[in-house]
């Protein structure tokens, strides 16, 4: 039996856990510095004691920006085999987290298989699963019922859970007073809003927050404090509802830390580029520098089919300004459940955004691969380039689709390749295009 219940409790006691050792090695940070960051809550290591296949990752200050892949079945698309193929793709391309957002039928079997095979940390939103798991309509569900679902997910081995505890009667009042174009776009937030309004009761995740924390502490589940009132269009960003909920999340963060439960805080949403940096600073200040998990931000509302791009733009700015964890967005966002090609596009867009932000933040060794790519391009060594690329298969396919006559160039410039020309001159060779064969 270990001497601590959670990674945070261990860190507060000065104990370097096996998970901390792995994360420290991955992040080029000393074990002692990482331990101190976990003790303060500035880094979390989501790692349920029952998730034995996990390769631990840290999220937070001084670490690489991580990405999450959403998947799961719905009533209209309930093919478990297809979702497992998406899992395989996420693992192949190095996503650090996978969230199972299934909201149809009995999801326990899929979730159990996912946790058994995945080295990535697994997240869920128990609120999504409540109706199917309990086989009750929303109005019939009690506060005790909601806690049963939280416990069931913890027992399965889920590493982090999105809990919308910040949408209480105070924040609902602010939301109702400050009219929005899009109202509530969080699925879990909207269900809780409906439950509170129909029953007249307080949000059970807020009213019984200490009971939720006890369950999470027992299995070392990280709480991801959901932003039920995140903006769903850029006109709604940074409004009274969003900020009032953020203030509640700051207080809930400290309450979780007091019980040694690790915390992430979720953030916007849809937001114009000029507001992103300020929102990151505001969140870090109000939530005591807890790791920030950003859902977007999508910087325009007019690009359905291309929202992996709108999200990558916002995500890069957010992460460079302090966000620690990016939730991917696929081209199918706002349109349908993503297929496997959409999932890959979303992963790549998010990985690019995260990596670009790490370069901007000066994360140790962030530029190593970029420098290696520059050297490979200088040498016009295509095999090296393909090996360094984040998607080697696509890079190779593009190159080979229109092969150059000279393998020391590509079909864009041919023998007029700037790199080739400069290398020849610096090697003392003559460049004479007309006489070259």
C-alpha positions as a printed NumPy array, in Angstrom:
array([[  0.   ,   0.   ,   0.   ],
       [  1.441,   3.372,  -1.   ],
       [  2.004,   6.142,   1.56 ],
       [ -0.2  ,   8.661,  -0.234],
       [ -3.636,   8.803,  -1.826],
       [ -2.855,  11.194,  -4.659],
       [  0.077,  12.64 ,  -6.565],
       [ -0.595,  15.969,  -4.842],
       [ -0.522,  14.465,  -1.361],
       [  2.762,  12.746,  -2.186],
       [  4.223,  16.003,  -3.495],
       [  3.178,  17.891,  -0.367],
       [  5.015,  15.235,   1.68 ],
       [  8.082,  15.543,  -0.544],
       [  7.652,  12.02 ,  -1.953],
       [  8.867,  11.54 ,  -5.54 ],
       [  6.397,   9.081,  -7.061],
       [  7.194,   6.706,  -9.938],
       [  4.88 ,   8.818, -12.114],
       [  6.799,  11.991, -11.258],
       [ 10.06 ,  10.3  , -12.247],
       [  8.646,   9.399, -15.664],
       [  7.214,  12.87 , -16.248],
       [ 10.423,  14.587, -15.126],
       [ 12.426,  12.546, -17.625],
       [ 10.002,  13.329, -20.442],
       [ 10.011,  17.038, -19.682],
       [ 13.763,  17.588, -19.041],
       [ 12.963,  18.934, -15.569],
       [ 14.364,  17.848, -12.213],
       [ 12.25 ,  15.541, -10.081],
       [ 12.462,  18.   ,  -7.195],
       [ 11.227,  20.948,  -9.262],
       [  8.37 ,  18.889, -10.671],
       [  7.421,  17.693,  -7.184],
       [  7.246,  21.294,  -5.979],
       [  5.   ,  22.275,  -8.912],
       [  2.637,  19.364,  -8.214],
       [  2.52 ,  20.301,  -4.516],
       [  1.478,  23.865,  -5.434],
       [ -1.099,  22.639,  -7.938],
       [  0.636,  24.287, -10.883],
       [  1.164,  20.867, -12.466],
       [ -1.134,  17.867, -12.368],
       [ -0.343,  14.278, -13.317],
       [ -3.724,  12.671, -14.099],
       [ -3.181,   9.011, -13.308],
       [ -5.95 ,   6.875, -11.811],
       [ -4.565,   4.113,  -9.603],
       [ -6.521,   1.587, -11.725],
       [ -5.221,   2.748, -15.118],
       [ -2.275,   0.381, -15.301],
       [ -1.504,   0.83 , -19.019],
       [ -0.937,   4.586, -18.731],
       [  2.265,   6.371, -19.685],
       [  2.087,   9.277, -17.21 ],
       [  2.071,  12.851, -18.478],
       [  2.238,  16.165, -16.662],
       [  0.082,  19.165, -17.492],
       [  0.942,  22.672, -16.372],
       [  3.669,  25.234, -15.802],
       [  7.094,  24.713, -17.417],
       [  5.946,  21.596, -19.302],
       [  5.123,  20.854, -22.942],
       [  1.633,  21.761, -24.121],
       [ -0.477,  18.595, -24.27 ],
       [ -3.398,  17.778, -26.572],
       [ -6.636,  15.868, -26.063],
       [ -8.691,  13.9  , -28.585],
       [-12.466,  13.665, -28.113],
       [-14.341,  10.601, -29.324],
       [-17.253,   8.394, -28.315],
       [-20.563,   7.13 , -29.613],
       [-23.868,   8.916, -29.989],
       [-27.388,   7.758, -30.79 ],
       [-26.86 ,   8.486, -34.486],
       [-23.343,   6.993, -34.682],
       [-22.958,   4.046, -32.334],
       [-20.261,   1.942, -33.99 ],
       [-17.802,   0.979, -31.253],
       [-15.32 ,  -0.476, -33.761],
       [-15.034,   2.867, -35.542],
       [-14.421,   4.665, -32.262],
       [-11.681,   2.19 , -31.35 ],
       [-10.006,   2.903, -34.694],
       [ -9.964,   6.566, -33.69 ],
       [ -8.353,   5.536, -30.412],
       [ -5.621,   3.703, -32.333],
       [ -5.062,   6.79 , -34.485],
       [ -4.812,   9.071, -31.457],
       [ -2.237,   6.781, -29.872],
       [ -0.274,   6.458, -33.131],
       [  0.105,  10.217, -33.499],
       [  0.979,  10.869, -29.893],
       [ -2.102,  12.46 , -28.33 ],
       [ -1.478,  12.634, -24.606],
       [ -5.148,  12.367, -23.652],
       [ -8.369,  10.845, -24.964],
       [-11.795,  11.864, -23.715],
       [-14.621,   9.368, -24.072],
       [-17.686,  11.564, -24.56 ],
       [-20.089,   8.729, -25.31 ],
       [-23.68 ,   9.669, -24.532],
       [-25.66 ,   6.691, -25.773],
       [-26.496,   3.324, -24.26 ],
       [-24.304,   1.384, -21.861],
       [-20.853,   2.842, -22.352],
       [-19.077,   0.892, -19.624],
       [-17.756,  -1.843, -21.945],
       [-16.189,   0.61 , -24.401],
       [-14.703,   2.723, -21.616],
       [-13.219,  -0.331, -19.898],
       [-11.585,  -1.514, -23.144],
       [-10.289,   1.978, -23.784],
       [ -8.643,   2.213, -20.366],
       [ -7.157,  -1.279, -20.671],
       [ -5.34 ,  -0.499, -23.934],
       [ -4.557,   3.23 , -23.797],
       [ -1.204,   4.639, -22.691],
       [ -2.83 ,   8.078, -23.014],
       [ -4.692,   9.481, -20.021],
       [ -8.452,   9.022, -20.242],
       [-11.049,  11.65 , -19.439],
       [-14.838,  11.554, -19.259],
       [-17.797,  13.79 , -18.504],
       [-20.001,  11.786, -16.107],
       [-22.929,  14.117, -16.772],
       [-23.046,  12.877, -20.393],
       [-23.319,   9.281, -19.275],
       [-25.856,   9.81 , -16.483],
       [-29.051,   9.341, -18.475],
       [-27.886,   6.186, -20.275],
       [-26.13 ,   4.698, -17.247],
       [-29.053,   5.29 , -14.885],
       [-31.784,   4.705, -17.483],
       [-33.675,   7.671, -16.082],
       [-34.958,  10.859, -17.621],
       [-33.215,  14.057, -16.539],
       [-35.931,  15.193, -14.144],
       [-35.92 ,  11.819, -12.38 ],
       [-32.189,  11.869, -11.625],
       [-31.259,  12.728,  -8.048],
       [-28.097,  14.261,  -6.637],
       [-27.137,  10.83 ,  -5.286],
       [-27.571,   9.385,  -8.777],
       [-25.058,  11.842, -10.244],
       [-22.497,  10.834,  -7.604],
       [-23.049,   7.154,  -8.472],
       [-21.94 ,   7.864, -12.043],
       [-18.842,   9.722, -10.835],
       [-17.904,   6.731,  -8.687],
       [-18.532,   4.287, -11.536],
       [-16.174,   6.2  , -13.829],
       [-13.526,   6.44 , -11.098],
       [-13.741,   2.699, -10.476],
       [-13.304,   2.074, -14.23 ],
       [ -9.929,   3.834, -14.106],
       [-10.694,   7.255, -15.615],
       [ -7.779,   9.674, -15.047],
       [ -9.65 ,  12.967, -15.172],
       [-13.291,  13.977, -15.158],
       [-14.944,  17.141, -16.352],
       [-17.235,  18.215, -13.536],
       [-19.394,  21.301, -14.163],
       [-19.46 ,  22.449, -10.541],
       [-19.19 ,  26.166, -11.284],
       [-22.652,  26.621, -12.788],
       [-24.572,  27.298,  -9.585],
       [-27.493,  29.575,  -8.813],
       [-25.215,  32.636,  -8.588],
       [-23.645,  32.12 , -11.998],
       [-27.007,  31.234, -13.539],
       [-28.313,  34.577, -12.284],
       [-25.427,  36.37 , -14.023],
       [-26.008,  34.368, -17.198],
       [-29.729,  35.167, -17.219],
       [-29.128,  38.857, -16.571],
       [-26.502,  39.347, -19.288],
       [-28.253,  38.22 , -22.484],
       [-26.269,  36.138, -24.98 ],
       [-26.542,  35.352, -28.655],
       [-25.777,  31.64 , -28.143],
       [-26.858,  31.032, -24.528],
       [-25.25 ,  27.795, -23.187],
       [-23.317,  25.626, -25.663],
       [-21.724,  23.243, -23.165],
       [-23.625,  19.94 , -23.374],
       [-23.015,  19.093, -19.721],
       [-23.658,  22.691, -18.702],
       [-26.964,  22.813, -20.527],
       [-28.143,  19.57 , -18.893],
       [-27.283,  20.862, -15.425],
       [-28.891,  24.226, -16.178],
       [-32.065,  22.397, -17.225],
       [-31.954,  20.175, -14.106],
       [-31.511,  23.163, -11.772],
       [-34.278,  25.154, -13.468],
       [-36.72 ,  22.221, -13.539],
       [-36.115,  21.   ,  -9.973],
       [-35.373,  24.308,  -8.25 ],
       [-32.411,  22.628,  -6.545],
       [-28.783,  23.708,  -6.483],
       [-26.329,  22.079,  -8.917],
       [-25.584,  18.753,  -7.171],
       [-21.91 ,  18.862,  -8.197],
       [-21.655,  22.203,  -6.4  ],
       [-23.875,  21.373,  -3.423],
       [-22.134,  18.039,  -2.818],
       [-18.712,  19.105,  -4.052],
       [-16.932,  17.692,  -0.994],
       [-18.506,  14.287,  -1.652],
       [-17.326,  14.441,  -5.275],
       [-13.805,  15.242,  -4.087],
       [-13.786,  12.287,  -1.707],
       [-14.558,   9.93 ,  -4.592],
       [-11.89 ,  11.479,  -6.811],
       [ -9.302,  11.403,  -4.03 ],
       [ -9.897,   7.697,  -3.422],
       [ -8.78 ,   6.828,  -6.973],
       [ -6.467,   9.81 ,  -7.602],
       [ -8.716,  11.209, -10.322],
       [ -7.937,  14.754, -11.435],
       [-10.917,  17.078, -11.49 ],
       [-11.227,  19.114, -14.67 ],
       [-13.478,  21.985, -13.654],
       [-15.781,  22.409, -16.63 ],
       [-16.721,  25.793, -18.036],
       [-20.458,  25.358, -18.507],
       [-20.814,  29.025, -19.43 ],
       [-18.017,  29.188, -21.963],
       [-18.822,  31.441, -24.932],
       [-20.301,  29.67 , -27.953],
       [-19.686,  32.568, -30.322],
       [-17.182,  35.396, -30.31 ],
       [-19.875,  37.949, -29.435],
       [-20.455,  36.184, -26.087],
       [-16.804,  36.023, -24.992],
       [-15.606,  37.487, -21.696],
       [-19.154,  38.26 , -20.562],
       [-20.64 ,  38.251, -17.058],
       [-21.637,  34.591, -17.185],
       [-18.184,  33.388, -18.231],
       [-16.347,  35.523, -15.685],
       [-18.733,  34.818, -12.798],
       [-18.261,  31.089, -13.379],
       [-14.484,  31.529, -13.56 ],
       [-14.543,  33.176, -10.121],
       [-16.437,  30.163,  -8.767],
       [-13.909,  27.822, -10.389],
       [-11.084,  29.641,  -8.613],
       [-12.694,  28.967,  -5.246],
       [-13.453,  25.351,  -6.175],
       [ -9.81 ,  24.882,  -7.183],
       [ -8.605,  25.772,  -3.691],
       [-11.2  ,  23.501,  -2.091],
       [ -9.959,  20.577,  -4.192],
       [ -6.326,  21.264,  -3.38 ],
       [ -7.186,  21.329,   0.332],
       [ -8.258,  17.689,  -0.076],
       [ -5.158,  16.842,  -2.179],
       [ -7.224,  16.416,  -5.352],
       [ -5.406,  17.527,  -8.501],
       [ -7.121,  20.184, -10.62 ],
       [ -7.359,  21.441, -14.183],
       [ -9.576,  24.366, -15.13 ],
       [-11.359,  24.473, -18.484],
       [-11.643,  27.645, -20.543],
       [-13.202,  29.214, -23.616],
       [-14.634,  28.572, -26.145],
       [-15.171,  31.004, -29.026],
       [-13.116,  34.179, -28.729],
       [-11.602,  36.876, -30.928],
       [ -7.806,  36.757, -31.146],
       [ -7.33 ,  40.084, -29.365],
       [ -9.033,  38.737, -26.198],
       [ -7.189,  35.429, -25.877],
       [ -3.983,  36.499, -24.128],
       [ -5.876,  38.574, -21.55 ],
       [ -8.215,  35.653, -20.829],
       [ -5.276,  33.319, -20.225],
       [ -3.755,  35.738, -17.71 ],
       [ -7.122,  36.28 , -16.041],
       [ -7.695,  32.564, -15.641],
       [ -4.253,  31.939, -14.218],
       [ -4.7  ,  34.758, -11.72 ],
       [ -8.224,  33.872, -10.574],
       [ -7.539,  30.119, -10.507],
       [ -4.182,  30.396,  -8.707],
       [ -2.076,  29.212, -11.654],
       [ -3.843,  25.865, -11.936],
       [ -3.289,  24.071, -15.266],
       [ -5.559,  25.538, -17.945],
       [ -7.39 ,  23.255, -20.395],
       [ -8.558,  25.243, -23.413],
       [-11.503,  24.203, -25.58 ],
       [-10.457,  26.097, -28.699],
       [-10.51 ,  29.046, -28.701],
       [-12.214,  29.327, -32.096],
       [-11.347,  32.752, -33.47 ],
       [-14.208,  33.08 , -35.956],
       [-17.667,  31.57 , -36.294],
       [-17.958,  31.394, -40.098],
       [-15.775,  28.397, -40.977],
       [-17.777,  25.175, -40.542],
       [-15.739,  22.438, -42.174],
       [-12.503,  24.265, -41.295],
       [-12.827,  24.677, -37.551],
       [ -9.669,  22.646, -36.969],
       [ -7.932,  25.709, -38.447],
       [ -9.873,  28.324, -36.463],
       [ -9.107,  26.305, -33.337],
       [ -5.413,  25.86 , -34.145],
       [ -5.008,  29.614, -34.554],
       [ -6.677,  30.274, -31.21 ],
       [ -4.989,  27.345, -29.51 ],
       [ -1.516,  28.481, -30.524],
       [ -2.157,  31.979, -29.169],
       [ -3.717,  30.582, -25.987],
       [ -0.889,  28.136, -25.277],
       [  1.786,  30.738, -26.025],
       [ -0.025,  32.982, -23.522],
       [ -0.182,  30.408, -20.724],
       [ -2.677,  27.62 , -21.548],
       [ -1.302,  24.16 , -20.805],
       [ -3.644,  21.703, -22.521],
       [ -5.465,  21.962, -25.855],
       [ -8.64 ,  20.099, -26.729],
       [ -8.537,  19.275, -30.416],
       [-11.238,  20.426, -32.811],
       [-11.938,  18.604, -36.067],
       [-13.273,  19.841, -39.415],
       [-16.582,  18.219, -38.443],
       [-17.114,  20.492, -35.435],
       [-20.632,  21.993, -35.458],
       [-21.621,  19.616, -38.301],
       [-21.487,  15.909, -37.338],
       [-19.633,  13.259, -35.387],
       [-16.085,  13.236, -36.823],
       [-14.942,  10.3  , -38.915],
       [-11.428,   8.901, -38.763],
       [-10.07 ,  11.366, -41.359],
       [-11.535,  14.26 , -39.386],
       [ -9.894,  12.936, -36.24 ],
       [ -6.491,  12.86 , -37.912],
       [ -6.902,  16.428, -39.219],
       [ -7.883,  17.582, -35.74 ],
       [ -4.919,  15.846, -34.11 ],
       [ -2.433,  17.35 , -36.559],
       [ -3.844,  20.864, -36.24 ],
       [ -3.688,  20.688, -32.439],
       [ -0.189,  19.192, -32.398],
       [  1.05 ,  21.996, -34.638],
       [ -0.556,  24.614, -32.39 ],
       [  0.877,  23.035, -29.238],
       [  4.362,  22.7  , -30.71 ],
       [  4.37 ,  26.257, -32.057],
       [  3.396,  27.504, -28.608],
       [  6.145,  25.451, -26.935],
       [  8.705,  27.083, -29.214],
       [  7.338,  30.51 , -28.29 ],
       [  7.401,  29.664, -24.566],
       [ 10.965,  28.356, -24.719],
       [ 10.068,  24.876, -23.48 ],
       [ 13.328,  22.866, -23.18 ],
       [ 14.228,  20.993, -26.385],
       [ 11.1  ,  22.261, -28.171],
       [ 13.166,  23.287, -31.208],
       [ 15.226,  20.097, -31.461],
       [ 13.056,  18.554, -34.18 ],
       [ 12.824,  21.86 , -36.057],
       [ 16.607,  22.172, -36.079],
       [ 16.916,  18.591, -37.289],
       [ 14.442,  19.332, -40.083],
       [ 16.463,  22.396, -41.099],
       [ 19.595,  20.267, -41.326],
       [ 17.806,  17.616, -43.379],
       [ 16.483,  20.277, -45.757],
       [ 19.942,  21.824, -46.035],
       [ 21.237,  18.409, -47.065],
       [ 18.18 ,  17.845, -49.302],
       [ 17.835,  14.487, -47.568],
       [ 14.227,  13.474, -48.17 ],
       [ 14.313,  10.322, -46.038],
       [ 15.496,  12.324, -43.046],
       [ 12.782,  14.907, -43.653],
       [ 10.081,  12.256, -43.8  ],
       [ 11.356,  10.712, -40.557],
       [ 11.224,  14.03 , -38.681],
       [  7.833,  15.163, -40.013],
       [  4.873,  14.856, -37.61 ],
       [  3.027,  13.014, -40.398],
       [  5.675,  11.09 , -42.381],
       [  3.111,   9.278, -44.524],
       [  1.506,  12.463, -45.797],
       [  4.852,  14.16 , -46.424],
       [  6.105,  11.192, -48.447],
       [  2.839,  10.878, -50.391],
       [  2.936,  14.553, -51.411],
       [  6.561,  14.313, -52.536],
       [  6.044,  11.113, -54.492],
       [  2.789,  12.272, -56.14 ],
       [  4.797,  14.509, -58.506],
       [  8.329,  13.105, -58.359],
       [ 11.164,  15.351, -59.556],
       [ 13.587,  14.252, -62.213],
       [ 16.425,  15.051, -59.8  ],
       [ 15.997,  13.617, -56.275],
       [ 18.087,  16.513, -54.943],
       [ 15.155,  18.844, -55.611],
       [ 11.372,  18.757, -55.527],
       [  8.899,  19.459, -58.311],
       [  8.226,  22.999, -57.067],
       [ 11.565,  24.545, -58.136],
       [ 13.383,  21.708, -59.87 ],
       [ 16.996,  22.623, -60.589],
       [ 16.252,  26.218, -59.557],
       [ 15.975,  25.055, -55.953],
       [ 17.491,  27.793, -53.763],
       [ 19.063,  25.281, -51.389],
       [ 20.648,  23.331, -54.253],
       [ 21.971,  26.49 , -55.926],
       [ 23.513,  27.871, -52.746],
       [ 25.033,  24.524, -51.774],
       [ 26.657,  24.216, -55.222],
       [ 28.204,  27.694, -55.05 ],
       [ 29.491,  27.157, -51.504],
       [ 30.985,  23.849, -52.67 ],
       [ 32.875,  25.672, -55.438],
       [ 30.683,  24.29 , -58.218],
       [ 29.415,  26.194, -61.246],
       [ 25.664,  26.711, -61.668],
       [ 24.78 ,  26.665, -65.386],
       [ 21.172,  25.626, -65.96 ],
       [ 21.243,  25.637, -69.772],
       [ 24.148,  23.236, -70.074],
       [ 23.161,  20.998, -67.164],
       [ 21.758,  17.584, -67.993]])
